[in-house]
Amino acid sequence: MSPAVSYRLATADDALCIGALGTQVWLDTYATEGIRPALANVVLEHFSPHAVSVTLSQADVSVVVAERAGHLVGFAQIRLGVDHPHTNAEASAELERLYVQERFTGQGIGGALLTQSEDLACERGARVLWLTAWVRNTRALAFYPRQGYEDTGSTFYCFNNEHFENRLFSKRLAD
């Protein structure tokens, strides 16, 4: 029998493991044709221990981690007070990342992280949680509608002068 998964808010001590897990999941998802400089730059920009430490120190960011037997297996990152033009929300938050290590997908960890993120955003005043998912991430495109998220259209993620189509999802949180 597998040990239970526990969930908690991340601390500064989690930066190294969040960065490593984030790098692994990001590359598995987006570097499907291999590594090139633009992809390597994104990983280093967002997932170096320093970058994660800076993110964790921001008052408008919360990160929930999922652990099993003392090992990080997933995390979710929300940013409060971030609007998207297509959400038309009076108070919203963005789910910036929901990453679960591949070996632990399909075990309810992603759903639990999402629920905890929704609850946290709601507790902190958000009425809508929104996110974007890459159009080639079929798992995410199927997951979010099952969790009650509405696909509200197309948007683009841009880095290094490259544009990648994403789908915008949003969900009204309980009042």
NUGU-43584 format. One record per residue: residue number from 1; residue in one letter; x, y, z of N, C-alpha, C, O in turn. Coordinates in pm, 1 decimal. Layout:
num, residu, nX, nY, nZ, caX, caY, caZ, cX, cY, cZ, oX, oY, oZ
NUM, A, X, Y, Z, X, Y, Z, X, Y, Z, X, Y, Z
...
END
This chain:
num, residu, nX, nY, nZ, caX, caY, caZ, cX, cY, cZ, oX, oY, oZ
1, M, 83.4, -117.4, 0.0, 0.0, 0.0, 0.0, 88.3, 124.4, 0.0, 183.3, 134.1, 77.8
2, S, 56.8, 218.3, -86.7, 134.6, 341.5, -98.3, 106.0, 434.3, 18.3, -6.7, 441.0, 67.3
3, P, 209.6, 506.7, 63.0, 185.6, 606.7, 168.4, 88.7, 713.1, 119.3, 78.6, 739.1, -0.6
4, A, 18.6, 773.4, 212.2, -78.8, 878.4, 178.7, -6.6, 1003.0, 128.2, 109.2, 1028.4, 161.4
5, V, -78.4, 1079.1, 47.6, -28.5, 1207.1, -0.5, -77.4, 1314.5, 96.0, -194.2, 1316.3, 134.6
6, S, 12.5, 1403.0, 134.1, -25.4, 1515.3, 219.5, -5.8, 1644.5, 141.1, 74.2, 1651.0, 47.8
7, Y, -80.0, 1746.5, 180.6, -79.3, 1875.2, 111.0, -54.7, 1985.3, 212.8, -105.7, 1980.9, 324.8
8, R, 24.6, 2084.4, 172.0, 53.2, 2197.0, 259.3, 100.6, 2314.5, 174.5, 134.8, 2298.4, 57.3
9, L, 102.0, 2433.1, 235.7, 158.4, 2549.0, 167.8, 309.9, 2535.9, 163.5, 372.0, 2491.3, 260.0
10, A, 368.2, 2574.4, 52.9, 512.4, 2568.9, 36.8, 579.7, 2672.9, 123.9, 522.0, 2777.0, 155.3
11, T, 702.0, 2643.2, 162.1, 787.5, 2738.1, 234.2, 913.8, 2761.3, 150.7, 935.2, 2695.4, 49.0
12, A, 995.2, 2854.1, 194.5, 1120.5, 2883.2, 124.4, 1208.3, 2759.4, 113.6, 1284.4, 2746.1, 17.7
13, D, 1199.1, 2668.7, 210.1, 1279.2, 2546.6, 206.7, 1240.4, 2453.0, 92.2, 1315.3, 2360.5, 60.8
14, D, 1126.7, 2475.2, 30.4, 1080.3, 2389.7, -79.1, 1131.5, 2434.0, -215.5, 1108.8, 2364.1, -314.3
15, A, 1199.5, 2547.6, -224.1, 1237.1, 2604.5, -354.1, 1316.7, 2507.3, -441.3, 1288.8, 2495.1, -560.5
16, L, 1413.4, 2439.2, -384.9, 1496.6, 2348.7, -463.0, 1413.5, 2236.8, -525.3, 1426.1, 2209.3, -644.6
17, C, 1328.8, 2172.5, -445.3, 1248.8, 2060.0, -496.0, 1139.6, 2106.6, -592.7, 1111.6, 2038.4, -691.3
18, I, 1077.9, 2221.8, -565.7, 978.9, 2275.9, -659.1, 1045.6, 2304.7, -793.1, 990.1, 2274.4, -898.7
19, G, 1164.6, 2363.1, -788.2, 1236.8, 2391.6, -911.8, 1270.7, 2266.4, -990.8, 1255.4, 2263.5, -1112.9
20, A, 1316.4, 2163.3, -921.6, 1351.5, 2038.5, -990.2, 1226.7, 1971.3, -1049.1, 1227.8, 1927.3, -1164.1
21, L, 1119.9, 1963.9, -970.0, 997.2, 1901.2, -1020.7, 937.5, 1985.2, -1133.6, 891.1, 1930.8, -1233.7
22, G, 938.7, 2116.7, -1117.6, 887.5, 2203.9, -1223.0, 963.8, 2187.0, -1352.1, 904.1, 2182.5, -1459.6
23, T, 1095.6, 2177.6, -1343.0, 1178.3, 2155.8, -1461.6, 1141.8, 2025.1, -1529.9, 1124.0, 2020.6, -1651.6
24, Q, 1130.6, 1919.6, -1451.7, 1099.8, 1788.0, -1506.9, 963.9, 1786.7, -1577.6, 953.5, 1741.1, -1691.4
25, V, 861.8, 1836.0, -1511.1, 727.5, 1832.4, -1569.6, 718.8, 1926.2, -1689.8, 659.7, 1890.5, -1791.7
26, W, 776.5, 2045.2, -1679.2, 771.4, 2141.2, -1790.1, 837.8, 2082.2, -1913.9, 781.6, 2088.0, -2023.2
27, L, 957.1, 2025.3, -1897.4, 1026.3, 1968.0, -2013.6, 950.7, 1847.6, -2070.0, 942.4, 1831.8, -2191.8
28, D, 896.0, 1763.3, -1983.5, 818.1, 1648.2, -2031.9, 697.1, 1693.8, -2112.8, 657.1, 1627.3, -2208.3
29, T, 638.9, 1807.2, -2074.3, 518.3, 1856.9, -2140.4, 548.5, 1936.2, -2266.0, 484.5, 1915.6, -2369.1
30, Y, 644.9, 2026.3, -2259.0, 665.6, 2123.2, -2367.4, 784.9, 2095.0, -2457.7, 787.5, 2143.2, -2570.9
31, A, 882.0, 2020.1, -2412.7, 1000.0, 1992.4, -2495.4, 984.2, 1857.5, -2564.0, 1071.0, 1770.7, -2554.2
32, T, 873.2, 1841.4, -2632.9, 840.3, 1712.1, -2693.0, 928.1, 1677.5, -2812.9, 930.0, 1562.9, -2857.8
33, E, 1000.0, 1775.5, -2864.2, 1089.0, 1749.8, -2977.7, 1235.3, 1766.0, -2938.3, 1322.9, 1769.1, -3024.7
34, G, 1262.1, 1776.3, -2808.2, 1398.2, 1793.5, -2759.3, 1418.1, 1931.7, -2700.3, 1325.1, 2012.0, -2692.2
35, I, 1540.9, 1957.6, -2659.6, 1576.0, 2082.9, -2594.6, 1642.6, 2175.8, -2696.0, 1727.7, 2133.9, -2774.4
36, R, 1602.3, 2301.9, -2692.8, 1667.5, 2405.6, -2772.3, 1681.3, 2527.2, -2681.8, 1620.0, 2531.8, -2575.2
37, P, 1761.3, 2626.5, -2722.8, 1789.2, 2739.2, -2633.2, 1665.3, 2808.2, -2576.9, 1663.0, 2840.4, -2458.1
38, A, 1564.4, 2831.5, -2656.5, 1445.9, 2901.8, -2606.3, 1381.6, 2824.7, -2491.5, 1340.6, 2885.0, -2392.3
39, L, 1372.4, 2694.0, -2503.4, 1312.1, 2612.5, -2397.0, 1401.3, 2609.9, -2274.1, 1352.6, 2620.2, -2161.5
40, A, 1530.0, 2596.3, -2294.9, 1623.6, 2595.9, -2182.1, 1616.6, 2728.0, -2106.0, 1622.0, 2729.6, -1983.1
41, N, 1604.6, 2838.3, -2179.0, 1594.9, 2969.4, -2113.7, 1469.5, 2981.5, -2028.2, 1475.3, 3036.1, -1918.0
42, V, 1356.2, 2931.5, -2077.1, 1232.2, 2937.2, -1998.4, 1248.2, 2857.7, -1869.6, 1209.4, 2904.0, -1762.4
43, V, 1304.9, 2738.7, -1880.0, 1322.9, 2655.2, -1761.3, 1410.5, 2725.8, -1659.0, 1376.8, 2729.9, -1540.7
44, L, 1522.0, 2781.0, -1703.2, 1612.0, 2847.8, -1610.1, 1549.2, 2974.6, -1551.6, 1572.3, 3008.1, -1435.4
45, E, 1470.8, 3043.6, -1631.8, 1405.2, 3166.0, -1584.9, 1302.0, 3137.8, -1476.0, 1289.4, 3215.0, -1381.0
46, H, 1228.5, 3028.0, -1489.3, 1118.3, 3000.8, -1396.8, 1149.2, 2899.9, -1287.0, 1085.7, 2903.1, -1181.6
47, F, 1244.6, 2810.9, -1309.2, 1261.0, 2698.4, -1216.7, 1396.5, 2688.6, -1148.4, 1421.7, 2590.9, -1077.8
48, S, 1482.6, 2784.1, -1166.5, 1606.6, 2782.1, -1088.1, 1568.0, 2798.5, -941.5, 1464.3, 2857.9, -911.9
49, P, 1649.3, 2746.9, -849.0, 1615.5, 2766.0, -707.0, 1596.4, 2913.6, -670.6, 1508.2, 2947.0, -591.3
50, H, 1677.8, 3001.1, -727.5, 1662.8, 3144.1, -699.3, 1527.5, 3196.1, -749.2, 1457.5, 3267.2, -677.2
51, A, 1491.0, 3159.9, -874.1, 1364.0, 3206.4, -929.8, 1246.1, 3156.3, -847.5, 1151.6, 3231.2, -823.2
52, V, 1250.6, 3031.2, -804.7, 1141.9, 2976.9, -722.3, 1139.0, 3046.8, -586.6, 1031.3, 3076.7, -534.9
53, S, 1254.7, 3073.0, -529.1, 1259.5, 3145.3, -400.8, 1196.2, 3283.1, -412.6, 1121.2, 3325.4, -324.7
54, V, 1226.6, 3352.6, -521.4, 1167.4, 3484.6, -543.0, 1015.7, 3472.5, -555.4, 941.9, 3551.2, -496.1
55, T, 969.9, 3375.3, -631.3, 826.0, 3353.8, -647.1, 760.1, 3326.3, -512.5, 655.8, 3383.5, -480.8
56, L, 820.7, 3239.6, -434.6, 762.5, 3204.5, -304.3, 758.3, 3323.2, -208.5, 676.9, 3324.4, -116.2
57, S, 843.3, 3421.5, -228.4, 846.5, 3537.3, -138.8, 743.6, 3643.8, -175.0, 725.1, 3739.7, -100.0
58, Q, 677.1, 3628.4, -288.0, 580.6, 3729.3, -332.6, 448.4, 3712.6, -258.4, 394.3, 3602.3, -249.2
59, A, 397.3, 3823.7, -205.8, 276.3, 3820.3, -123.7, 152.8, 3775.7, -200.3, 60.0, 3721.1, -140.6
60, D, 149.7, 3797.7, -331.0, 32.3, 3762.3, -410.2, 37.3, 3620.4, -466.6, -51.7, 3581.0, -542.0
61, V, 140.1, 3543.2, -431.1, 156.6, 3406.5, -482.2, 144.5, 3307.5, -367.1, 198.7, 3329.1, -258.7
62, S, 72.7, 3198.7, -392.4, 65.6, 3086.8, -298.8, 95.3, 2959.3, -376.2, 50.8, 2941.9, -489.6
63, V, 170.3, 2871.6, -313.6, 204.0, 2743.4, -374.7, 165.4, 2633.6, -276.5, 205.3, 2635.6, -160.0
64, V, 87.6, 2538.7, -325.0, 49.4, 2421.6, -246.7, 132.2, 2304.8, -299.5, 139.2, 2282.4, -420.4
65, V, 194.8, 2230.6, -208.4, 273.9, 2115.4, -249.4, 205.1, 1986.2, -206.2, 134.6, 1980.7, -105.4
66, A, 228.5, 1882.8, -286.3, 179.7, 1748.6, -255.7, 302.7, 1662.3, -228.1, 396.8, 1658.6, -307.3
67, E, 299.9, 1593.9, -115.1, 413.1, 1509.9, -76.2, 365.7, 1368.5, -44.5, 255.7, 1347.1, 6.6
68, R, 450.9, 1274.5, -76.1, 427.3, 1134.5, -38.3, 556.9, 1083.7, 23.4, 661.7, 1083.0, -41.2
69, A, 548.8, 1041.9, 146.9, 664.5, 988.4, 218.7, 783.1, 1084.3, 214.2, 897.3, 1042.1, 196.0
70, G, 755.1, 1214.2, 231.0, 860.5, 1314.3, 234.0, 916.2, 1354.7, 99.4, 1014.4, 1428.6, 93.1
71, H, 855.6, 1307.7, -8.8, 899.5, 1340.4, -143.8, 795.2, 1427.6, -212.8, 675.9, 1397.5, -209.4
72, L, 840.6, 1534.9, -275.0, 750.2, 1621.7, -350.2, 705.6, 1548.4, -476.9, 788.8, 1499.9, -553.6
73, V, 572.7, 1540.5, -498.5, 520.5, 1471.7, -617.2, 436.0, 1565.0, -703.9, 398.6, 1529.1, -815.6
74, G, 406.0, 1684.8, -652.7, 328.4, 1780.1, -731.4, 318.2, 1913.1, -660.0, 346.9, 1924.3, -540.8
75, F, 276.2, 2014.4, -735.9, 251.3, 2145.0, -675.0, 157.7, 2224.9, -763.3, 146.4, 2200.6, -883.4
76, A, 91.4, 2320.0, -701.7, 4.2, 2413.9, -772.0, 40.7, 2553.6, -726.2, 64.9, 2577.2, -607.8
77, Q, 44.4, 2646.2, -821.4, 83.5, 2784.4, -792.5, -26.1, 2878.3, -839.5, -65.3, 2875.9, -956.2
78, I, -75.8, 2961.5, -747.7, -176.7, 3061.5, -783.9, -122.6, 3201.2, -757.8, -40.8, 3223.4, -668.5
79, R, -170.5, 3293.2, -837.8, -137.0, 3434.9, -819.0, -268.3, 3510.4, -806.5, -353.7, 3504.0, -894.9
80, L, -283.3, 3581.8, -695.8, -405.1, 3657.1, -668.8, -405.8, 3789.7, -743.6, -300.6, 3846.1, -773.7
81, G, -524.7, 3838.0, -772.7, -540.5, 3970.5, -831.1, -496.6, 3981.8, -975.4, -463.8, 4091.2, -1021.5
82, V, -495.3, 3872.0, -1046.9, -455.2, 3873.6, -1187.1, -578.9, 3852.0, -1272.9, -644.6, 3748.3, -1264.7
83, D, -609.0, 3950.1, -1354.1, -724.4, 3940.3, -1443.2, -678.3, 3900.0, -1582.8, -563.5, 3922.3, -1621.4
84, H, -768.8, 3841.5, -1655.6, -748.3, 3815.5, -1797.9, -863.6, 3883.9, -1869.8, -977.4, 3875.1, -1823.8
85, P, -838.1, 3951.5, -1980.6, -944.7, 4025.9, -2048.6, -1068.5, 3942.8, -2082.1, -1178.6, 3997.0, -2091.8
86, H, -1051.4, 3813.1, -2099.5, -1165.8, 3730.0, -2137.6, -1240.5, 3668.4, -2020.1, -1340.1, 3599.1, -2040.7
87, T, -1194.7, 3692.1, -1897.1, -1265.8, 3633.6, -1783.0, -1375.7, 3724.5, -1729.3, -1470.1, 3677.1, -1666.0
88, N, -1364.2, 3853.3, -1753.8, -1465.9, 3949.2, -1708.0, -1502.8, 3929.1, -1561.3, -1620.5, 3927.1, -1525.4
89, A, -1401.8, 3914.5, -1478.3, -1427.0, 3889.3, -1336.2, -1392.2, 4011.2, -1252.8, -1297.3, 4084.1, -1281.8
90, E, -1470.4, 4031.3, -1149.8, -1444.2, 4143.8, -1060.6, -1326.7, 4115.0, -967.9, -1256.0, 4208.3, -929.8
91, A, -1303.6, 3992.3, -930.9, -1191.0, 3952.2, -846.0, -1146.7, 3814.3, -892.8, -1221.6, 3717.3, -880.9
92, S, -1026.1, 3805.4, -945.7, -983.6, 3676.5, -998.6, -841.3, 3644.1, -956.9, -766.4, 3729.3, -909.2
93, A, -807.6, 3519.4, -976.3, -672.9, 3469.0, -951.0, -637.8, 3377.0, -1067.9, -725.3, 3319.4, -1132.6
94, E, -508.8, 3365.2, -1092.7, -462.1, 3277.8, -1199.7, -397.3, 3154.0, -1140.2, -314.5, 3163.7, -1049.6
95, L, -435.0, 3038.6, -1191.0, -363.1, 2915.3, -1161.2, -246.3, 2912.9, -1259.7, -262.2, 2875.2, -1375.8
96, E, -130.1, 2953.2, -1212.2, -14.6, 2964.5, -1300.7, 44.5, 2828.6, -1335.9, 91.5, 2807.6, -1447.7
97, R, 42.0, 2737.2, -1240.6, 98.5, 2603.9, -1265.0, 23.5, 2500.6, -1181.4, -13.6, 2525.8, -1066.7
98, L, 2.5, 2385.8, -1240.5, -42.4, 2268.1, -1168.3, 38.0, 2153.4, -1227.2, 8.2, 2104.5, -1336.2
99, Y, 139.4, 2111.4, -1154.5, 233.6, 2011.0, -1204.1, 232.7, 1889.8, -1112.7, 244.6, 1902.1, -990.8
100, V, 218.4, 1773.0, -1172.9, 228.2, 1646.8, -1100.8, 329.5, 1561.4, -1175.4, 322.0, 1546.1, -1297.3
101, Q, 423.4, 1506.6, -1101.5, 524.7, 1420.6, -1162.5, 453.8, 1305.6, -1234.2, 359.9, 1246.5, -1180.8
102, E, 499.2, 1275.0, -1354.3, 432.4, 1177.7, -1441.8, 398.5, 1047.4, -1369.7, 289.0, 994.0, -1387.4
103, R, 488.0, 997.2, -1291.2, 466.4, 869.6, -1222.4, 345.6, 872.9, -1128.8, 291.8, 768.1, -1092.7
104, F, 302.9, 993.8, -1089.3, 194.3, 1007.6, -992.6, 65.1, 1061.0, -1053.6, -29.7, 1090.7, -980.9
105, T, 60.3, 1073.6, -1186.8, -63.8, 1118.5, -1249.6, -168.0, 1007.2, -1242.6, -135.2, 889.3, -1228.9
106, G, -293.8, 1047.7, -1252.3, -402.7, 950.7, -1249.6, -436.1, 897.9, -1111.0, -511.2, 801.2, -1098.0
107, Q, -381.1, 960.4, -1007.4, -404.0, 915.2, -870.4, -484.4, 1016.0, -788.0, -496.7, 1001.4, -666.4
108, G, -539.0, 1117.9, -854.1, -620.1, 1218.0, -784.8, -540.4, 1333.5, -725.8, -598.2, 1422.8, -663.9
109, I, -410.6, 1333.3, -743.6, -326.2, 1438.2, -685.8, -352.8, 1572.0, -753.6, -363.9, 1674.4, -686.1
110, G, -363.1, 1572.3, -884.7, -392.0, 1696.2, -957.3, -526.0, 1754.9, -916.3, -537.7, 1875.7, -895.5
111, G, -627.1, 1669.7, -904.7, -758.9, 1716.9, -862.5, -756.4, 1774.2, -722.2, -820.6, 1875.5, -694.6
112, A, -682.2, 1709.2, -633.2, -672.2, 1758.6, -495.4, -596.9, 1891.2, -490.6, -636.0, 1981.7, -416.9
113, L, -489.4, 1903.5, -568.3, -416.8, 2030.3, -573.6, -505.3, 2141.6, -629.6, -501.3, 2255.0, -581.7
114, L, -584.3, 2108.9, -730.4, -673.3, 2208.7, -789.1, -779.2, 2252.3, -687.7, -805.2, 2371.8, -673.4
115, T, -839.6, 2158.1, -618.4, -939.5, 2191.4, -516.7, -879.5, 2279.0, -407.4, -941.4, 2376.1, -363.7
116, Q, -760.0, 2244.7, -363.9, -695.3, 2326.0, -260.0, -664.3, 2465.7, -313.4, -675.1, 2563.8, -239.8
117, S, -626.1, 2475.5, -439.9, -599.0, 2606.2, -500.7, -725.8, 2689.4, -509.8, -724.2, 2809.1, -481.1
118, E, -835.1, 2626.7, -549.4, -963.1, 2697.6, -556.0, -1003.9, 2748.7, -418.5, -1044.8, 2864.0, -404.2
119, D, -992.6, 2662.8, -317.1, -1029.8, 2702.1, -181.5, -942.7, 2817.4, -132.0, -992.6, 2912.2, -71.4
120, L, -814.5, 2808.6, -157.8, -721.5, 2913.0, -115.2, -751.4, 3044.7, -185.1, -754.1, 3150.2, -121.7
121, A, -773.9, 3038.4, -315.9, -806.6, 3160.7, -390.8, -935.4, 3223.3, -338.7, -943.4, 3345.1, -322.6
122, C, -1035.5, 3141.1, -312.4, -1163.9, 3189.8, -261.7, -1146.0, 3253.5, -123.5, -1199.2, 3361.3, -97.2
123, E, -1071.3, 3186.7, -36.0, -1045.8, 3240.3, 98.3, -977.3, 3376.7, 91.8, -995.8, 3460.7, 179.8
124, R, -899.0, 3397.4, -12.2, -822.7, 3522.0, -25.5, -892.6, 3623.5, -115.2, -831.7, 3720.8, -159.6
125, G, -1022.4, 3599.7, -141.6, -1104.2, 3701.0, -206.9, -1129.8, 3684.9, -354.8, -1201.8, 3766.1, -413.0
126, A, -1074.1, 3583.9, -417.7, -1098.4, 3563.5, -561.4, -1236.0, 3501.3, -582.1, -1279.2, 3417.0, -503.5
127, R, -1303.2, 3542.5, -686.2, -1433.2, 3486.3, -721.6, -1425.6, 3401.9, -848.6, -1517.5, 3326.3, -880.2
128, V, -1314.3, 3416.2, -920.6, -1290.4, 3337.2, -1042.0, -1145.6, 3289.8, -1039.4, -1054.8, 3365.8, -1005.7
129, L, -1125.3, 3163.4, -1075.3, -990.8, 3111.4, -1096.0, -979.5, 3078.6, -1244.4, -1065.5, 3010.7, -1300.5
130, W, -874.1, 3126.9, -1306.7, -855.4, 3102.7, -1449.0, -714.8, 3049.9, -1474.3, -625.5, 3062.9, -1390.6
131, L, -697.8, 2990.9, -1589.8, -569.4, 2933.4, -1628.3, -564.0, 2921.8, -1779.4, -665.4, 2933.5, -1848.1
132, T, -444.8, 2898.7, -1829.4, -429.4, 2868.7, -1971.0, -362.0, 2732.9, -1983.8, -278.3, 2695.6, -1901.6
133, A, -399.7, 2660.0, -2087.5, -340.1, 2529.1, -2116.8, -301.6, 2524.8, -2263.7, -380.0, 2562.0, -2351.1
134, W, -181.4, 2479.4, -2289.3, -128.4, 2468.1, -2425.3, -216.9, 2375.6, -2508.1, -261.1, 2271.7, -2459.2
135, V, -242.8, 2412.6, -2632.6, -334.1, 2335.2, -2716.5, -283.5, 2193.6, -2746.0, -361.8, 2107.2, -2785.3
136, R, -156.1, 2169.6, -2727.8, -103.2, 2033.7, -2749.4, -95.5, 1951.7, -2621.0, -49.1, 1837.7, -2622.7
137, N, -140.7, 2009.2, -2510.1, -142.8, 1937.1, -2383.0, -280.8, 1873.5, -2367.4, -366.2, 1924.3, -2294.7
138, T, -300.7, 1763.3, -2435.8, -433.0, 1699.5, -2440.1, -482.5, 1656.3, -2302.5, -602.6, 1659.3, -2275.7
139, R, -391.3, 1616.7, -2216.7, -431.5, 1574.0, -2082.1, -495.4, 1691.6, -2007.4, -600.8, 1676.1, -1945.8
140, A, -431.7, 1808.9, -2012.9, -486.2, 1926.9, -1944.5, -616.9, 1971.4, -2008.2, -710.5, 2009.7, -1937.9
141, L, -624.0, 1966.6, -2140.2, -745.9, 2009.1, -2209.5, -866.0, 1922.6, -2172.5, -979.6, 1969.8, -2176.2
142, A, -842.2, 1797.4, -2137.2, -950.2, 1709.1, -2092.7, -976.3, 1723.0, -1942.6, -1090.6, 1711.1, -1898.3
143, F, -871.2, 1748.3, -1864.1, -880.9, 1753.3, -1717.8, -966.0, 1870.1, -1668.2, -1056.3, 1850.7, -1586.9
144, Y, -937.8, 1990.0, -1716.3, -1003.7, 2107.2, -1658.8, -1155.3, 2109.4, -1680.8, -1227.7, 2144.1, -1587.5
145, P, -1206.6, 2074.8, -1797.2, -1353.4, 2069.0, -1809.7, -1417.0, 1967.4, -1713.5, -1527.4, 1989.8, -1663.8
146, R, -1348.1, 1857.1, -1687.7, -1401.0, 1758.8, -1591.6, -1407.1, 1816.4, -1450.5, -1482.8, 1767.9, -1366.5
147, Q, -1328.2, 1918.4, -1425.2, -1325.0, 1981.9, -1292.9, -1416.3, 2104.5, -1285.9, -1411.7, 2180.2, -1188.9
148, G, -1498.5, 2123.8, -1388.3, -1594.4, 2234.0, -1387.5, -1545.3, 2362.5, -1451.8, -1609.1, 2466.7, -1436.4
149, Y, -1434.4, 2357.8, -1522.9, -1380.9, 2477.3, -1588.5, -1438.9, 2490.9, -1728.6, -1454.8, 2393.3, -1802.0
150, E, -1469.8, 2614.9, -1762.8, -1525.9, 2645.3, -1894.1, -1414.4, 2692.6, -1986.6, -1334.4, 2778.5, -1949.5
151, D, -1409.5, 2636.6, -2106.1, -1315.4, 2681.2, -2208.9, -1373.2, 2809.4, -2267.7, -1477.8, 2807.8, -2332.5
152, T, -1303.3, 2920.9, -2244.0, -1357.2, 3049.7, -2286.7, -1285.2, 3108.4, -2407.9, -1306.7, 3224.6, -2442.3
153, G, -1200.4, 3029.3, -2472.5, -1141.0, 3077.5, -2596.4, -990.7, 3059.6, -2605.0, -926.5, 2997.5, -2520.3
154, S, -939.0, 3116.5, -2710.4, -798.2, 3103.8, -2743.6, -718.5, 3222.9, -2690.7, -767.8, 3335.6, -2688.5
155, T, -597.5, 3197.1, -2649.1, -503.9, 3300.7, -2607.6, -364.5, 3251.1, -2643.6, -348.3, 3135.6, -2682.8
156, F, -265.2, 3335.6, -2631.0, -130.7, 3295.9, -2671.1, -31.3, 3320.7, -2559.4, -37.8, 3421.8, -2489.5
157, Y, 60.9, 3226.8, -2543.9, 173.8, 3240.0, -2452.6, 293.4, 3274.9, -2539.1, 322.7, 3205.3, -2636.3
158, C, 362.3, 3381.9, -2504.3, 474.1, 3428.4, -2586.1, 602.5, 3428.1, -2505.1, 606.6, 3478.2, -2392.7
159, F, 707.2, 3371.3, -2563.3, 840.3, 3383.3, -2505.8, 941.9, 3374.3, -2618.4, 923.0, 3302.0, -2716.1
160, N, 1049.2, 3449.1, -2602.4, 1156.9, 3452.8, -2703.0, 1103.3, 3476.3, -2843.3, 1147.9, 3412.6, -2938.6
161, N, 1008.1, 3567.0, -2856.1, 947.8, 3602.2, -2984.9, 876.3, 3485.3, -3053.1, 857.2, 3486.5, -3174.7
162, E, 837.6, 3386.2, -2976.3, 759.3, 3275.2, -3028.5, 622.5, 3279.3, -2961.8, 610.9, 3317.5, -2845.3
163, H, 519.3, 3240.1, -3035.2, 382.3, 3244.9, -2984.7, 323.1, 3103.8, -2988.6, 329.7, 3034.3, -3090.0
164, F, 265.5, 3064.2, -2875.9, 208.5, 2930.5, -2863.1, 62.7, 2943.0, -2823.2, 29.4, 3007.3, -2723.6
165, E, -23.0, 2881.5, -2901.2, -166.2, 2889.9, -2872.7, -200.0, 2810.6, -2746.7, -151.3, 2699.5, -2725.6
166, N, -283.6, 2870.4, -2664.9, -334.7, 2809.7, -2543.0, -486.2, 2823.4, -2542.2, -543.0, 2904.9, -2614.9
167, R, -549.6, 2743.6, -2460.2, -692.5, 2759.7, -2433.5, -705.3, 2823.8, -2296.7, -631.6, 2790.3, -2203.9
168, L, -798.8, 2915.6, -2285.1, -826.0, 2983.0, -2159.4, -942.6, 2914.0, -2091.4, -1049.0, 2897.0, -2151.0
169, F, -922.6, 2873.8, -1965.5, -1026.8, 2810.6, -1886.6, -1053.3, 2895.5, -1763.3, -961.6, 2955.3, -1707.0
170, S, -1178.5, 2900.4, -1722.2, -1211.2, 2971.6, -1598.4, -1325.2, 2902.0, -1524.8, -1405.0, 2828.2, -1582.6
171, K, -1329.0, 2928.6, -1396.9, -1432.9, 2869.7, -1311.2, -1471.7, 2971.4, -1205.2, -1386.2, 3031.5, -1140.1
172, R, -1599.9, 2989.1, -1189.3, -1652.1, 3075.5, -1083.0, -1638.8, 2997.4, -951.8, -1678.6, 2881.2, -943.3
173, L, -1583.3, 3062.1, -851.5, -1564.0, 2998.8, -721.9, -1685.0, 3026.5, -633.7, -1758.6, 3122.5, -656.7
174, A, -1705.1, 2943.5, -534.2, -1818.2, 2960.5, -442.8, -1806.8, 3094.3, -371.1, -1697.5, 3136.5, -333.3
175, D, -1919.3, 3159.8, -353.1, -1919.6, 3288.5, -280.8, -1929.8, 3266.7, -132.6, -1931.5, 3363.0, -56.0
END
